[in-house]
Amino acid sequence: MSKYNVLWVDDDWSDNADKTNYNYLSKTRKHIDVNLKRTNIEFAWALRKNPEEGVVELRQGMDFRMAIIDLMFSSTRFNINPIINELDEKRIPYIIFTHFKANIEQEANIKNKELLLGAYQKGLNDDEFIHRIISFIKAPPFRILHLSDFHFKANQVMSNMSEQDSLLKSMIITIKEEHKRSPLDGIFITGDFVSDDPGDDFIGIKRYIIDLIVNTITIDNLNRLFIVPGNHDIHWLSYSDKQIAANPLYPYLEFYKSIYINRLEILREISGWDITKNDFKQYLDITHTLWHRKLYDPLISVIGLSTPTLNCSIQGKGEFNKDHQEYIDNKWCDNRQQGEVRIALMHHNIFSSLSINNADEKDVLYNSGDALYTLLKHRCNIVLTGHTHSPGILSCKVSNIRLKGYDTPSQILIISSGTTGGLHPAGDRPRSFNIIDVFDANIDSGIRKVCIRPYIYESAHHEWNDTGQINFEI
């Protein structure tokens, strides 16, 4: 059973409050608890009497998943702006349940409308209020980090090593602060961990990845780390001469094992795992490294698609083939659960980069039309990519097309990260990573709001700056 921490601020919780009101709130809370037992969710209530006590509670560092606020407006006893600002800062969704609903638009300082789950008048629509909470639990908001293209290079001149180290350390500090402000629910990395020496480069980048994990999701939650390989993660004896190693996936898979050490349930997700030997089979094809994982808090179904090719004649390119299609058909053939978000990871981008100085026709995924068709058919919500080193977002909505699988309108967000680290040349494409918030749906409509915040690196000051949020619906 999952447990959610919920802050409920209401002056009727006061011991001095009218007993009728206190009993009324207690009955309402009991009604919510009874309904939540059907969802395998338990609420841990933090009941506070006024906004000032609520602010103190929020600053204690507990991971509140939502708040219920009885807003006492300036015309009454309390100033509600501090608690609204605190909820906004920590990006905690909240419901207003109050006798003063009519005053909300006039006096409440609500900046981020997506955090407000609804306002309900006490005693008039309690069933709607309770239904809204149940809806939230079935499709809770979550927050993920999207990184790509570290291109870590272990062997280079000292000045470049120092610059690379500064870039990655400042990135981890920024992400750590973001996680402290509002916890991350998952880390997604879309390949190209290394540059040109898989042996030493994987060893070098691993310590930064572990540092990032320890300071965010923690080692105990490695099932919340999702990774796929990029074309640079393939072992080439000579990239320039197009000579590939005898076992080109060996360094990446050794890295994979070292990250998910002793987590056999994760290692076994990959079809190339040999159960009898408790190790990866040798000489795997790239499609043997596909995987599928499902989490229930938040409710997400994730497929990792390995798209680099091992064909020397088209080295570095990406491909979506029949094996990828059949894998998705098999893993997402069942009906999606209510509130479930489907996410696909792949290194190669489905669409061209948003760049003005670099021709990249060759960098787009081969058979991108097949990939898009298959993902849309199975109602995939979000695709995370990298490779082109160009941050960008494509919202793709398809409807009324007479093709099998397009019975109802379907929408997908394709989100690309710029190169996150290393000293790989990026041209006019900024180094970046994304923090993505997916807000809860109105369970009846099924619509979810997605807020994407790209962070751009300023090398002169070794800083990663939030460029502001971009909002979509899925």
N, C-alpha and C positions, 0 to 999 in steps of 0.2 A: 504494500500500500504506500502510495506517495503522500508526502506531507508538505503542505504549503503554509508558509507563515503569512498571516494576514493581519494588518493593522486596522482596527476599527475605532475611529475617534468620534465620540458622541457624548455630549454633556449628560444625556439620560443614563449613562453608565454610572454617574456619580451616586455615592451612597446617600447624598442629601437630595437627590432628585425625587420627583414624584414616583411613588412605588408603582403606579399604574404604567407609567412610561418605561420603567426599568423592566417590569414583567413583560411588557409588550416587546421590548428588544430581545429579551431572553427567549421568548417564544419564537420570534423571527429567526434568531440564530439557531435554535433547536431544529426548526423546520429546514433550514439550509443544511445542517449536519445530516439530517435523515436523508435528504435528497442526494447528498454527496456520497453516501455509502454505496449507492448504486454505480458510482463512477470509480470506485476503488481509490478515492482521494480523501485525505483527512486534513482538515484545517487546524492549524495551531493559532489560536486567536490571541492577539495582543490588544486588550481593551483599554482605551485611554479616554479621559474625561474632557480634554480640550485640546485645541491645536498646538499649544505650547508643549504639552506632554507628548503629543504626537511627533513634533520636531525632534525632541530629545530622543525618543525611541528610534527614529529614522537615523539619527547620527550615531547610534550605538554600533552600527555595522551589520545588523541582522539582514539576511537576504529575504526581504519581503517580496512576495510575488504579486500582491495587489493590496489596495487600501480601500476602506469604506469610510467616507467622511461626511459628517453632519456639519455643514458649513454654517458657522455663526458669523453673520456679516457685520460690517462696521457699525451698522445702526443698532446692533445688539451688544454682546459682551466681548467678542474676540476678533482679533485681526487674523484673517485666514490666509493672507498672502504668503507668510513665511512657510506654511506647510505645503501650499501649492507649489512654491518655488523649490522646496526640498524634494517633493515628488518629481517635479520636472527635471531637476538636476540628476536624480538617480534613475530617471526614466521608469518609474513605477506606475503602472496603470491604476486608476482609481474610479470608484463609483460614488456619486453624490446621492445620499439618502437623507432627506431633510424636510423640515417644515417650511423652509424658506426658498423653495425652488424658484419662485417668481423673481427672486433677487439675483439669480446666478448671472445672467447676461449683463446685468447692470453693474455688479460689484465684484464678481470673482475675476481674479487676474489669471485667466487660463490661456497660456501661450501655446502649448502643444495640444491641439484639440484631439490628436490621435490617442493621447493618454487617458482622456476622459471617456470612460466606457458607457456613461449615461447618467442622467439625473432623474431621480424618482421621488415623488411626493409621499411622505409617510402616511400610511393609513388609507391611501387611495388606490395604489397599484402595487401592493406588496408581492403579489404573485408574479408580476412582471419584473420586479426587483430581484426576486429569488431566481427566476428563469434566466435573468441576465448573468447572474453569478455562475449558474450551472453551465451556461453557454461559454463563459470565459474559461471554465475548467476544462471543458471538452476541447477547446482550441486556445490554449494559453499563448501569450506572446513569448518569443524567444529571441536571443541575440547571438549572432555568430561572427567570427572573424574569418576573413578570406585573404590569404596570402598566396603569392605565386612568384616563380622565377627568382630564387635566391642567387643562382649562378655563383655559388661560393667557390673561391679559388684559394687553395691552401698554399700553393707555391708561387709567390710573386715578390716583388721588391718590398722592402720594409714600409715605405711610405704608403703604398697601396694596401698593404695588410692593415695598417693603422686606420686608414680611411674606411675600409671594409668593416673593421671592428667597431668603429664609432657609429657607422650607419646602423649596424644590427643591434648594438647595445641601446642606442637611442630609440630604436623601434620597439624593443622589448619594454623599456621604461614607459613609453607612451601607452602601449597596450596594457601594461600592468596598471597604470593609473585609470585607464578606461574600465578595466575589469573591476577595480576597487570601487569606482563610481557606480557601475551597473554591471553585474557579473555576466560573463560570457557563458553561453550554453554549448558552444562547440567551436572547434578550430578546423578550418578547411584549407588545405594546401594543394594547389593544382600544378605541381611538378616543377622540373628543372631546379632541383636542390643544388646541383653541382655545375661546374664549368666544363673542365676537360680532363680531369684526372679522378675518376670515380673512387678509387681507393682512398687517397688522402683527402679528397674534397668531402666525401661523405663523413669521414671521421671529424673533419673540421666543422661542418655545419651541424652535426648532431648535438654538440654541446649548447649551441644557441637554441635549437629546437627544444631540448630538455629544459633549458632555463625558462623558455617561454611557457612550457607546460606547467612547470613547478609554480610559476607565478600567476597562473590563471586557473585552468581546469583541474590541475594537480594530477600526479601520477596515478592516483586511485581511479581516475575517470578517463583512462586512455581510450575508452570506447567513444569518447566525445572528440577524438582526434581523427580526422579523415584525410588520407593522402593518396595521390596517384602519381605515377612517374611522368616525366617530360622527356623530350627527345635527347636532352643533354645527360639524362640519367641512364642512358644506354651506354654500355661499355664498347667504345670504338678503339681499336688498336691505333688507328690513324684516321682522324675525322677528315682531314684534308685529302687523304688518299682513298677515302671511302673503304677502309678496311675494318671490319667488325670482329669483335672477339668471339672465341668459340662458344662461350656461355655469356652472352651480352647482358642478361638480366641479373647475373650473380651479385654484383656490387649493390644494386638497388634492393634486392631481396634480403641480402645480409643486413643492410641498413634498416629495412622494414622489420626484420626480426629483432634487431637491437633496440628499436624504438618501442615495439610491443612485446618486450621481453617477458616471458612466462605468461603471456595472455593468449593461451591456446585457442580460446573461443574466437578471438579476433583473427589469429593467423589461419585458422581453419576456414575462414570465410572465403579465402582465395582458393579457386578450384585446383590450383597447382600444388596444394599442400598434400604431402604424402603422410597419411595417418600412421602407417606402419613404421616409418622412420622418424616421425615427429620432426620433419624438415620439409623444405620445398624440394620438389622434384627437379632434377637437372634438365637443362636445355629446354626450358619452357618457351612456348610461343607467347607473344605479348598478350593475347586474349585469354591466356590461362591466369592472368593476374587480375581479372575482373572480380569485384566483390560487391556484396549487398549487406547493408546493416540497418536495423530499425531500432529507434529509441522510442520510449514511451513518455518521457518527460524531458523535453517536449516531444510531441508525437510527430516524428519525422522518419521518412523512409529514404535512404540514401544509396545510390548506386555509383560506384567508382569505375569509370571507363578508361582503360589504358589505350590511348590513341596513337603513340609513336609507332612507326613502322620499323622493321628490322631489315628491310630491303635496301641494300647498299646503293642501288641506282636512284632511289628517292629518299636518301637519308634525311632525317630531321623533319620529314613531313608527317602529317597526321592523317589517319584513315578511320572511317567508320564503315565496318563491313558486316557481312551476314552474321558472324559470330556475336558481334555487339547487339545487333537487332534481336537475335534469338534469346540472348541473355536477358535483355530488358523485357521482352515478351513473356519470358518465364517468371521473372521476379515480380513484375508488376501486373500480372494477369488477373489477380484478384481485385475485387472492388475495394477502392480506397476507403479507409475508415473515416468516420466523421471527424473533421478537424485535422486530419493528416496532411502534412506538407511533403511533397516529393521533390527531392533535390538530386541532380546529377552533377558529378565532377568529371571534368576532362581537361587535359592540358591544352589541346589545340582549340582555337576559337572557331565558332561556327560562322561568324561574320567578320568582314574585313575591319582592320583597326581604324580608329578615328585619328589619323595622322596625316600631316600635310607634306612631309618630306621623305617618306619612305614608301616605296612600292612594295606591296606585300600580297599580291595575288597568289603567290605560291604558298603562303602561310596559312590560308584558310583550310579548314578540315576537308579532306576529300570525302565526297558523298555527303556533304553537309545537308543536302535536301533530305536524304534518307534518315539522317540523324534527327533532324527537326520533325519530320513526319512521325517517326517512332516515338519520340518524347512527347509530342502533342497528343498522339493517339492514347498514350497511357496517362494523360493528365499530369505530366511533370510540371511543377510550378516554377522551379528555379534551376538554371544551369550556371555553374561557376567554371570559368576558364582562365587561361593565361596566354603564354606563348608569344603574342604579338607585342608585349610590353606596353600596350596601350590601354589605359583604363577607359571603360565604356560600358554602356547599358543599352540593350535593345529589348523593348517590350513588343512581343509578337502575339497578336490575337488573330485567330483563324476561326471562321464560321461559314456556314452555308456553302461548303465545298462538297461536291458529290463524290467523296472518296470514303472508303471504309475507315471508320475510326473518327470521323468528324461529324458524328450525329448531333452533337451539341457544341456551342461555341467553346473554344479552349484558348487559354492565354498562358504565355510562358515568359519569364524574365531571364535574359541571358546577360550575365554580369561578368565582365572581364577586369582583372587586376593588372596594373602596370607591373614592371619588374620591382620586386620588393627589396632586393638586396644586391650584394656583389658590386662589381665594377664593370659589368657587361655594358657595352655601349647601347644607349637607349635613344639617341638622337633627340627629337623634339618630344619624346614620350616620357612623361614624368614618372619617377619612381613612386610607387603608391601601394597601399593596401586598403581593403574595405572593411568597415564594420556595418553589419546589416541587421536591422531590427525588423522582425516580422510580428505585427500586432494581431491580436485575436480577432476572429471573425464574429460577425453576427451569425450565429450558428444556423439560423433559418435561411439566410442568403448565401452563406459560404464564402463571402468576399473577405479577403484579407488585405491589410495595408502593409506595404513594405517600404521601409525607410533605409536608404543606402547613403553612407557617409564615407566618401573617399578621403584618405589621408595622404598628403603629398609631402615629399621630402625636400627640405631646404638645406642643401649641402653646406652653404656658407656658415650656418649656425648649428648644423647637426640636429635639426629639429624636424619633427613630423607634424604638419599642421592640418587640422580639421577644415575641410573646404566647404562644409555645410551639407545639409541633407537634401536628398532627391527622393521624392515620394512617388510610389506606384501602387496599383492594386492588382491582385492576382485572384 
